[in-house]
């Protein structure tokens, strides 16, 4: 018989997938219970409501993402350009499946979770991206004129801007229509543009071939 932890893990996995596909507002506890093949009464025994499920599922996602990125950054056997590219791939794999409406729902209906996401991005940028930039500087693979603190700020700003539907909405319609790519592709291109600008020619060539 499954234990409590395994049941909670399965609930969070199903809830997160539904939130990503349908958004927060359009996902109901009935939807989650039906997908799990359990009664809504049983579901409520584990989580008191949809907001708690959203918070717990995002916390689990952040934990997994942090572990993956830290494993890349701390690996002494991976070159700097490969670490850079691997980090981008991991982040894109997390952003890719997310329905853009979910971010809008979170900002409007779960402001505490939204603030937590912003804080997580800032903290992640400061702790892990800055460490990666420092390695690039020490290995001579980042242009010495680059201010890595500015790069960290640009990175965090790019991620948060692409999460925020109000950011895109402030631009003219023809600009918005011209961005016909997924959030993951937007992230990948924006971050690649930033990193391509700070790398030396040697690092840029290795990054392209990594």
Secondary structure, 3 states (H helix, E strand, C coil): CCCHHHHHHHHHHHHHHHHHHHCCCCCCHHHHHHHHCCCHHHHHHHCCCHHHHHHHHHHHHHHHHHHHHHHHHHCCCCCHHHHHHHHHHHHHHHHHCCCHHHHHHHHHHCHHHHHHHHHHHHHHHHHHHHHHHHHHHHCCCECCCCCHHHHHHHHHHHHHHHHCHHHHHCCCHHHHHHCCCCHHHHHHHHHHHHHHHHECHHHHHHHHHC
